[in-house]
Amino acid sequence: MNLEELRQKIVKKYGSIHNFCKLNENLTRATVYLVFAEKYAGNTQKQLARIEKALDNSEDVPKKITIEEQEVLEVLQQTKCINCRLLRPNCPECKRKSINEATAVFSFIQSKL
């Protein structure tokens, strides 16, 4: 594979060479950029093979999700109302509990992102 094809594959999968390097800790950014600029002083073929191997072994970049606390609240409230024995949609008691639960779940999710 030539340099331009490799560059295009990386950009298509990661958005940029910089992102590719950040996610592949066994490659140094400087070396990758020097290889693509055709200014690498060492064994270019060896480095190209390492870059290709990293690209082939890498998983797809996970998409970043965004979640709002209100969305968590709505899902919890809908689930409770569907399963409610009292059949009073959006009753104040369930709504209060759902707000507390949504806040806790949202805080937990935010801490993991």
N, CA, C and O atoms as a GROMACS GRO file, in nm:
protein
  452
    1MET      N    1   0.085  -0.117   0.000
    1MET     CA    2   0.000   0.000   0.000
    1MET      C    3   0.090   0.124   0.000
    1MET      O    4   0.187   0.131   0.075
    2ASN      N    5   0.056   0.220  -0.084
    2ASN     CA    6   0.139   0.340  -0.090
    2ASN      C    7   0.099   0.440   0.020
    2ASN      O    8  -0.002   0.422   0.087
    3LEU      N    9   0.180   0.543   0.036
    3LEU     CA   10   0.158   0.640   0.143
    3LEU      C   11   0.022   0.707   0.137
    3LEU      O   12  -0.046   0.722   0.239
    4GLU      N   13  -0.018   0.748   0.019
    4GLU     CA   14  -0.145   0.821   0.005
    4GLU      C   15  -0.265   0.731   0.038
    4GLU      O   16  -0.360   0.776   0.102
    5GLU      N   17  -0.261   0.608  -0.007
    5GLU     CA   18  -0.370   0.515   0.027
    5GLU      C   19  -0.378   0.491   0.177
    5GLU      O   20  -0.486   0.488   0.236
    6LEU      N   21  -0.261   0.475   0.239
    6LEU     CA   22  -0.256   0.453   0.383
    6LEU      C   23  -0.309   0.576   0.457
    6LEU      O   24  -0.385   0.564   0.553
    7ARG      N   25  -0.268   0.693   0.413
    7ARG     CA   26  -0.315   0.817   0.475
    7ARG      C   27  -0.468   0.827   0.463
    7ARG      O   28  -0.536   0.864   0.559
    8GLN      N   29  -0.522   0.795   0.346
    8GLN     CA   30  -0.666   0.804   0.325
    8GLN      C   31  -0.742   0.704   0.413
    8GLN      O   32  -0.848   0.737   0.466
    9LYS      N   33  -0.687   0.583   0.429
    9LYS     CA   34  -0.752   0.485   0.516
    9LYS      C   35  -0.755   0.533   0.661
    9LYS      O   36  -0.855   0.517   0.731
   10ILE      N   37  -0.644   0.592   0.705
   10ILE     CA   38  -0.636   0.642   0.843
   10ILE      C   39  -0.735   0.755   0.863
   10ILE      O   40  -0.809   0.757   0.961
   11VAL      N   41  -0.737   0.850   0.770
   11VAL     CA   42  -0.826   0.966   0.783
   11VAL      C   43  -0.972   0.922   0.776
   11VAL      O   44  -1.057   0.976   0.847
   12LYS      N   45  -1.002   0.825   0.691
   12LYS     CA   46  -1.140   0.777   0.681
   12LYS      C   47  -1.185   0.712   0.812
   12LYS      O   48  -1.299   0.731   0.854
   13LYS      N   49  -1.098   0.637   0.874
   13LYS     CA   50  -1.134   0.563   0.995
   13LYS      C   51  -1.127   0.648   1.122
   13LYS      O   52  -1.210   0.633   1.211
   14TYR      N   53  -1.026   0.738   1.129
   14TYR     CA   54  -1.002   0.812   1.252
   14TYR      C   55  -1.030   0.962   1.242
   14TYR      O   56  -1.035   1.031   1.343
   15GLY      N   57  -1.047   1.012   1.122
   15GLY     CA   58  -1.071   1.155   1.106
   15GLY      C   59  -0.943   1.234   1.084
   15GLY      O   60  -0.944   1.337   1.016
   16SER      N   61  -0.833   1.188   1.142
   16SER     CA   62  -0.704   1.256   1.123
   16SER      C   63  -0.591   1.162   1.166
   16SER      O   64  -0.612   1.063   1.236
   17ILE      N   65  -0.472   1.194   1.121
   17ILE     CA   66  -0.354   1.116   1.160
   17ILE      C   67  -0.329   1.137   1.309
   17ILE      O   68  -0.288   1.045   1.379
   18HIS      N   69  -0.353   1.257   1.357
   18HIS     CA   70  -0.335   1.288   1.498
   18HIS      C   71  -0.420   1.195   1.587
   18HIS      O   72  -0.370   1.139   1.684
   19ASN      N   73  -0.548   1.180   1.553
   19ASN     CA   74  -0.636   1.090   1.629
   19ASN      C   75  -0.586   0.946   1.625
   19ASN      O   76  -0.589   0.876   1.726
   20PHE      N   77  -0.540   0.904   1.509
   20PHE     CA   78  -0.485   0.769   1.493
   20PHE      C   79  -0.368   0.748   1.587
   20PHE      O   80  -0.358   0.645   1.653
   21CYS      N   81  -0.279   0.845   1.593
   21CYS     CA   82  -0.161   0.834   1.679
   21CYS      C   83  -0.199   0.834   1.827
   21CYS      O   84  -0.140   0.761   1.906
   22LYS      N   85  -0.297   0.916   1.864
   22LYS     CA   86  -0.340   0.920   2.003
   22LYS      C   87  -0.395   0.786   2.050
   22LYS      O   88  -0.377   0.749   2.165
   23LEU      N   89  -0.462   0.715   1.961
   23LEU     CA   90  -0.524   0.588   1.997
   23LEU      C   91  -0.431   0.469   1.980
   23LEU      O   92  -0.467   0.357   2.019
   24ASN      N   93  -0.314   0.490   1.924
   24ASN     CA   94  -0.216   0.382   1.907
   24ASN      C   95  -0.088   0.423   1.979
   24ASN      O   96   0.000   0.486   1.921
   25GLU      N   97  -0.080   0.385   2.104
   25GLU     CA   98   0.030   0.429   2.189
   25GLU      C   99   0.166   0.372   2.150
   25GLU      O  100   0.269   0.424   2.192
   26ASN      N  101   0.166   0.265   2.071
   26ASN     CA  102   0.294   0.207   2.031
   26ASN      C  103   0.358   0.282   1.914
   26ASN      O  104   0.469   0.249   1.874
   27LEU      N  105   0.290   0.382   1.861
   27LEU     CA  106   0.345   0.466   1.754
   27LEU      C  107   0.367   0.607   1.807
   27LEU      O  108   0.284   0.662   1.878
   28THR      N  109   0.481   0.665   1.770
   28THR     CA  110   0.503   0.805   1.808
   28THR      C  111   0.452   0.894   1.696
   28THR      O  112   0.470   0.866   1.578
   29ARG      N  113   0.389   1.002   1.738
   29ARG     CA  114   0.331   1.095   1.641
   29ARG      C  115   0.437   1.151   1.547
   29ARG      O  116   0.414   1.163   1.426
   30ALA      N  117   0.552   1.186   1.602
   30ALA     CA  118   0.658   1.246   1.520
   30ALA      C  119   0.703   1.149   1.410
   30ALA      O  120   0.720   1.189   1.294
   31THR      N  121   0.720   1.024   1.446
   31THR     CA  122   0.763   0.925   1.347
   31THR      C  123   0.659   0.908   1.238
   31THR      O  124   0.693   0.903   1.120
   32VAL      N  125   0.533   0.900   1.276
   32VAL     CA  126   0.426   0.883   1.177
   32VAL      C  127   0.422   1.002   1.082
   32VAL      O  128   0.412   0.985   0.960
   33TYR      N  129   0.429   1.122   1.137
   33TYR     CA  130   0.428   1.241   1.050
   33TYR      C  131   0.550   1.247   0.959
   33TYR      O  132   0.540   1.284   0.842
   34LEU      N  133   0.667   1.210   1.012
   34LEU     CA  134   0.788   1.210   0.929
   34LEU      C  135   0.777   1.107   0.816
   34LEU      O  136   0.820   1.132   0.704
   35VAL      N  137   0.721   0.991   0.847
   35VAL     CA  138   0.702   0.889   0.743
   35VAL      C  139   0.611   0.943   0.633
   35VAL      O  140   0.642   0.928   0.514
   36PHE      N  141   0.499   1.004   0.670
   36PHE     CA  142   0.406   1.056   0.570
   36PHE      C  143   0.462   1.176   0.495
   36PHE      O  144   0.422   1.201   0.381
   37ALA      N  145   0.554   1.249   0.556
   37ALA     CA  146   0.619   1.362   0.487
   37ALA      C  147   0.738   1.314   0.403
   37ALA      O  148   0.803   1.394   0.336
   38GLU      N  149   0.765   1.183   0.408
   38GLU     CA  150   0.877   1.121   0.337
   38GLU      C  151   1.010   1.181   0.381
   38GLU      O  152   1.101   1.199   0.299
   39LYS      N  153   1.023   1.211   0.510
   39LYS     CA  154   1.146   1.269   0.565
   39LYS      C  155   1.203   1.184   0.678
   39LYS      O  156   1.295   1.227   0.747
   40TYR      N  157   1.148   1.065   0.697
   40TYR     CA  158   1.196   0.979   0.804
   40TYR      C  159   1.335   0.928   0.769
   40TYR      O  160   1.357   0.876   0.660
   41ALA      N  161   1.429   0.944   0.861
   41ALA     CA  162   1.569   0.911   0.833
   41ALA      C  163   1.599   0.762   0.849
   41ALA      O  164   1.699   0.713   0.796
   42GLY      N  165   1.515   0.690   0.920
   42GLY     CA  166   1.541   0.548   0.946
   42GLY      C  167   1.481   0.458   0.839
   42GLY      O  168   1.468   0.497   0.723
   43ASN      N  169   1.445   0.338   0.880
   43ASN     CA  170   1.390   0.237   0.791
   43ASN      C  171   1.240   0.266   0.768
   43ASN      O  172   1.155   0.226   0.848
   44THR      N  173   1.211   0.334   0.660
   44THR     CA  174   1.073   0.376   0.630
   44THR      C  175   0.980   0.258   0.611
   44THR      O  176   0.866   0.260   0.657
   45GLN      N  177   1.028   0.154   0.545
   45GLN     CA  178   0.944   0.036   0.520
   45GLN      C  179   0.902  -0.031   0.650
   45GLN      O  180   0.789  -0.078   0.664
   46LYS      N  181   0.995  -0.036   0.744
   46LYS     CA  182   0.964  -0.095   0.874
   46LYS      C  183   0.856  -0.013   0.945
   46LYS      O  184   0.763  -0.069   1.003
   47GLN      N  185   0.870   0.119   0.940
   47GLN     CA  186   0.771   0.205   1.004
   47GLN      C  187   0.635   0.196   0.934
   47GLN      O  188   0.531   0.196   0.999
   48LEU      N  189   0.637   0.189   0.802
   48LEU     CA  190   0.511   0.173   0.727
   48LEU      C  191   0.441   0.043   0.767
   48LEU      O  192   0.319   0.039   0.782
   49ALA      N  193   0.518  -0.062   0.784
   49ALA     CA  194   0.461  -0.190   0.825
   49ALA      C  195   0.400  -0.179   0.965
   49ALA      O  196   0.293  -0.234   0.990
   50ARG      N  197   0.466  -0.107   1.055
   50ARG     CA  198   0.412  -0.088   1.190
   50ARG      C  199   0.282  -0.006   1.186
   50ARG      O  200   0.187  -0.036   1.258
   51ILE      N  201   0.280   0.096   1.100
   51ILE     CA  202   0.160   0.180   1.088
   51ILE      C  203   0.045   0.097   1.031
   51ILE      O  204  -0.067   0.103   1.082
   52GLU      N  205   0.073   0.020   0.927
   52GLU     CA  206  -0.031  -0.065   0.866
   52GLU      C  207  -0.082  -0.168   0.967
   52GLU      O  208  -0.202  -0.194   0.975
   53LYS      N  209   0.009  -0.227   1.043
   53LYS     CA  210  -0.031  -0.326   1.142
   53LYS      C  211  -0.121  -0.262   1.248
   53LYS      O  212  -0.221  -0.320   1.289
   54ALA      N  213  -0.084  -0.143   1.292
   54ALA     CA  214  -0.167  -0.072   1.392
   54ALA      C  215  -0.304  -0.041   1.335
   54ALA      O  216  -0.405  -0.051   1.405
   55LEU      N  217  -0.309  -0.003   1.209
   55LEU     CA  218  -0.437   0.028   1.144
   55LEU      C  219  -0.521  -0.098   1.130
   55LEU      O  220  -0.642  -0.095   1.155
   56ASP      N  221  -0.460  -0.207   1.090
   56ASP     CA  222  -0.534  -0.333   1.072
   56ASP      C  223  -0.582  -0.392   1.205
   56ASP      O  224  -0.689  -0.453   1.211
   57ASN      N  225  -0.504  -0.374   1.311
   57ASN     CA  226  -0.539  -0.432   1.441
   57ASN      C  227  -0.630  -0.343   1.524
   57ASN      O  228  -0.680  -0.385   1.628
   58SER      N  229  -0.651  -0.221   1.479
   58SER     CA  230  -0.730  -0.129   1.560
   58SER      C  231  -0.879  -0.154   1.541
   58SER      O  232  -0.925  -0.196   1.435
   59GLU      N  233  -0.951  -0.127   1.646
   59GLU     CA  234  -1.095  -0.138   1.641
   59GLU      C  235  -1.152  -0.007   1.587
   59GLU      O  236  -1.082   0.093   1.579
   60ASP      N  237  -1.278  -0.010   1.551
   60ASP     CA  238  -1.343   0.112   1.507
   60ASP      C  239  -1.345   0.212   1.622
   60ASP      O  240  -1.356   0.175   1.739
   61VAL      N  241  -1.334   0.337   1.587
   61VAL     CA  242  -1.337   0.444   1.686
   61VAL      C  243  -1.478   0.453   1.744
   61VAL      O  244  -1.574   0.469   1.669
   62PRO      N  245  -1.491   0.443   1.875
   62PRO     CA  246  -1.625   0.452   1.932
   62PRO      C  247  -1.681   0.592   1.915
   62PRO      O  248  -1.610   0.692   1.926
   63LYS      N  249  -1.809   0.598   1.889
   63LYS     CA  250  -1.874   0.726   1.874
   63LYS      C  251  -1.904   0.782   2.011
   63LYS      O  252  -1.949   0.710   2.101
   64LYS      N  253  -1.880   0.909   2.026
   64LYS     CA  254  -1.908   0.974   2.154
   64LYS      C  255  -2.058   1.001   2.163
   64LYS      O  256  -2.118   1.057   2.071
   65ILE      N  257  -2.115   0.960   2.272
   65ILE     CA  258  -2.258   0.982   2.290
   65ILE      C  259  -2.281   1.103   2.378
   65ILE      O  260  -2.198   1.136   2.464
   66THR      N  261  -2.392   1.166   2.357
   66THR     CA  262  -2.433   1.274   2.446
   66THR      C  263  -2.568   1.237   2.504
   66THR      O  264  -2.656   1.186   2.435
   67ILE      N  265  -2.581   1.262   2.631
   67ILE     CA  266  -2.704   1.227   2.702
   67ILE      C  267  -2.740   1.345   2.792
   67ILE      O  268  -2.652   1.405   2.854
   68GLU      N  269  -2.864   1.377   2.797
   68GLU     CA  270  -2.912   1.484   2.884
   68GLU      C  271  -2.985   1.422   3.003
   68GLU      O  272  -3.045   1.315   2.992
   69GLU      N  273  -2.979   1.489   3.114
   69GLU     CA  274  -3.044   1.438   3.234
   69GLU      C  275  -3.195   1.423   3.212
   69GLU      O  276  -3.257   1.331   3.266
   70GLN      N  277  -3.252   1.512   3.134
   70GLN     CA  278  -3.396   1.506   3.106
   70GLN      C  279  -3.432   1.378   3.031
   70GLN      O  280  -3.538   1.321   3.054
   71GLU      N  281  -3.344   1.333   2.942
   71GLU     CA  282  -3.368   1.209   2.868
   71GLU      C  283  -3.371   1.089   2.964
   71GLU      O  284  -3.455   1.000   2.951
   72VAL      N  285  -3.278   1.088   3.058
   72VAL     CA  286  -3.275   0.980   3.157
   72VAL      C  287  -3.403   0.982   3.238
   72VAL      O  288  -3.463   0.878   3.264
   73LEU      N  289  -3.446   1.101   3.279
   73LEU     CA  290  -3.569   1.115   3.356
   73LEU      C  291  -3.689   1.062   3.278
   73LEU      O  292  -3.772   0.989   3.334
   74GLU      N  293  -3.699   1.097   3.152
   74GLU     CA  294  -3.812   1.052   3.070
   74GLU      C  295  -3.817   0.901   3.056
   74GLU      O  296  -3.924   0.841   3.066
   75VAL      N  297  -3.702   0.839   3.034
   75VAL     CA  298  -3.697   0.693   3.021
   75VAL      C  299  -3.740   0.627   3.152
   75VAL      O  300  -3.820   0.533   3.152
   76LEU      N  301  -3.687   0.674   3.263
   76LEU     CA  302  -3.726   0.617   3.392
   76LEU      C  303  -3.874   0.636   3.420
   76LEU      O  304  -3.942   0.544   3.465
   77GLN      N  305  -3.925   0.756   3.392
   77GLN     CA  306  -4.066   0.785   3.418
   77GLN      C  307  -4.156   0.699   3.330
   77GLN      O  308  -4.256   0.646   3.378
   78GLN      N  309  -4.122   0.684   3.202
   78GLN     CA  310  -4.203   0.602   3.112
   78GLN      C  311  -4.207   0.458   3.161
   78GLN      O  312  -4.313   0.395   3.161
   79THR      N  313  -4.092   0.406   3.201
   79THR     CA  314  -4.085   0.268   3.248
   79THR      C  315  -4.171   0.249   3.373
   79THR      O  316  -4.241   0.149   3.387
   80LYS      N  317  -4.164   0.344   3.464
   80LYS     CA  318  -4.244   0.333   3.586
   80LYS      C  319  -4.393   0.341   3.555
   80LYS      O  320  -4.472   0.264   3.609
   81CYS      N  321  -4.432   0.432   3.468
   81CYS     CA  322  -4.574   0.447   3.436
   81CYS      C  323  -4.630   0.323   3.366
   81CYS      O  324  -4.744   0.284   3.391
   82ILE      N  325  -4.551   0.261   3.282
   82ILE     CA  326  -4.596   0.141   3.211
   82ILE      C  327  -4.620   0.027   3.311
   82ILE      O  328  -4.714  -0.050   3.296
   83ASN      N  329  -4.535   0.018   3.412
   83ASN     CA  330  -4.543  -0.091   3.509
   83ASN      C  331  -4.621  -0.056   3.636
   83ASN      O  332  -4.624  -0.135   3.730
   84CYS      N  333  -4.682   0.060   3.639
   84CYS     CA  334  -4.749   0.108   3.760
   84CYS      C  335  -4.880   0.034   3.784
   84CYS      O  336  -4.960   0.014   3.692
   85ARG      N  337  -4.901  -0.007   3.909
   85ARG     CA  338  -5.026  -0.074   3.945
   85ARG      C  339  -5.138   0.027   3.971
   85ARG      O  340  -5.256  -0.008   3.965
   86LEU      N  341  -5.102   0.150   4.000
   86LEU     CA  342  -5.203   0.252   4.032
   86LEU      C  343  -5.266   0.315   3.908
   86LEU      O  344  -5.372   0.376   3.915
   87LEU      N  345  -5.198   0.299   3.794
   87LEU     CA  346  -5.247   0.353   3.666
   87LEU      C  347  -5.272   0.504   3.673
   87LEU      O  348  -5.370   0.554   3.618
   88ARG      N  349  -5.183   0.574   3.740
   88ARG     CA  350  -5.190   0.720   3.745
   88ARG      C  351  -5.063   0.775   3.681
   88ARG      O  352  -4.964   0.795   3.750
   89PRO      N  353  -5.064   0.800   3.552
   89PRO     CA  354  -4.944   0.848   3.484
   89PRO      C  355  -4.893   0.978   3.545
   89PRO      O  356  -4.971   1.068   3.578
   90ASN      N  357  -4.763   0.986   3.560
   90ASN     CA  358  -4.694   1.105   3.610
   90ASN      C  359  -4.742   1.149   3.748
   90ASN      O  360  -4.752   1.269   3.774
   91CYS      N  361  -4.771   1.056   3.834
   91CYS     CA  362  -4.813   1.095   3.970
   91CYS      C  363  -4.694   1.160   4.042
   91CYS      O  364  -4.579   1.127   4.013
   92PRO      N  365  -4.721   1.251   4.133
   92PRO     CA  366  -4.614   1.327   4.199
   92PRO      C  367  -4.512   1.240   4.272
   92PRO      O  368  -4.392   1.270   4.270
   93GLU      N  369  -4.557   1.134   4.336
   93GLU     CA  370  -4.466   1.048   4.412
   93GLU      C  371  -4.365   0.980   4.320
   93GLU      O  372  -4.245   0.980   4.347
   94CYS      N  373  -4.414   0.922   4.211
   94CYS     CA  374  -4.324   0.855   4.115
   94CYS      C  375  -4.233   0.958   4.048
   94CYS      O  376  -4.116   0.930   4.024
   95LYS      N  377  -4.286   1.074   4.017
   95LYS     CA  378  -4.207   1.177   3.950
   95LYS      C  379  -4.090   1.220   4.040
   95LYS      O  380  -3.978   1.235   3.993
   96ARG      N  381  -4.117   1.238   4.169
   96ARG     CA  382  -4.012   1.278   4.263
   96ARG      C  383  -3.903   1.171   4.270
   96ARG      O  384  -3.784   1.202   4.265
   97LYS      N  385  -3.944   1.045   4.280
   97LYS     CA  386  -3.847   0.936   4.284
   97LYS      C  387  -3.768   0.926   4.153
   97LYS      O  388  -3.647   0.903   4.154
   98SER      N  389  -3.838   0.945   4.042
   98SER     CA  390  -3.772   0.938   3.911
   98SER      C  391  -3.668   1.048   3.896
   98SER      O  392  -3.561   1.025   3.840
   99ILE      N  393  -3.699   1.167   3.945
   99ILE     CA  394  -3.603   1.278   3.937
   99ILE      C  395  -3.477   1.243   4.016
   99ILE      O  396  -3.366   1.265   3.968
  100ASN      N  397  -3.494   1.190   4.136
  100ASN     CA  398  -3.378   1.151   4.218
  100ASN      C  399  -3.296   1.042   4.150
  100ASN      O  400  -3.173   1.047   4.147
  101GLU      N  401  -3.365   0.943   4.094
  101GLU     CA  402  -3.296   0.833   4.026
  101GLU      C  403  -3.226   0.883   3.900
  101GLU      O  404  -3.112   0.843   3.872
  102ALA      N  405  -3.292   0.968   3.824
  102ALA     CA  406  -3.233   1.021   3.701
  102ALA      C  407  -3.107   1.100   3.731
  102ALA      O  408  -3.008   1.091   3.659
  103THR      N  409  -3.110   1.178   3.838
  103THR     CA  410  -2.991   1.256   3.878
  103THR      C  411  -2.876   1.162   3.912
  103THR      O  412  -2.762   1.187   3.873
  104ALA      N  413  -2.905   1.056   3.984
  104ALA     CA  414  -2.801   0.960   4.022
  104ALA      C  415  -2.745   0.887   3.900
  104ALA      O  416  -2.624   0.873   3.885
  105VAL      N  417  -2.835   0.842   3.812
  105VAL     CA  418  -2.791   0.770   3.691
  105VAL      C  419  -2.711   0.862   3.600
  105VAL      O  420  -2.607   0.823   3.547
  106PHE      N  421  -2.759   0.985   3.584
  106PHE     CA  422  -2.690   1.081   3.498
  106PHE      C  423  -2.550   1.111   3.552
  106PHE      O  424  -2.454   1.118   3.475
  107SER      N  425  -2.537   1.129   3.682
  107SER     CA  426  -2.406   1.155   3.742
  107SER      C  427  -2.312   1.037   3.719
  107SER      O  428  -2.194   1.055   3.690
  108PHE      N  429  -2.366   0.916   3.732
  108PHE     CA  430  -2.284   0.797   3.710
  108PHE      C  431  -2.237   0.792   3.564
  108PHE      O  432  -2.119   0.766   3.538
  109ILE      N  433  -2.327   0.815   3.470
  109ILE     CA  434  -2.291   0.811   3.327
  109ILE      C  435  -2.185   0.916   3.297
  109ILE      O  436  -2.087   0.886   3.228
  110GLN      N  437  -2.203   1.036   3.347
  110GLN     CA  438  -2.107   1.144   3.323
  110GLN      C  439  -1.968   1.109   3.379
  110GLN      O  440  -1.867   1.146   3.319
  111SER      N  441  -1.964   1.040   3.490
  111SER     CA  442  -1.835   1.004   3.549
  111SER      C  443  -1.760   0.901   3.466
  111SER      O  444  -1.638   0.889   3.476
  112LYS      N  445  -1.833   0.825   3.384
  112LYS     CA  446  -1.771   0.721   3.301
  112LYS      C  447  -1.731   0.769   3.163
  112LYS      O  448  -1.657   0.700   3.093
  113LEU      N  449  -1.778   0.886   3.121
  113LEU     CA  450  -1.744   0.936   2.987
  113LEU      C  451  -1.615   1.012   2.987
  113LEU      O  452  -1.572   1.061   2.883
   0.00000   0.00000   0.00000
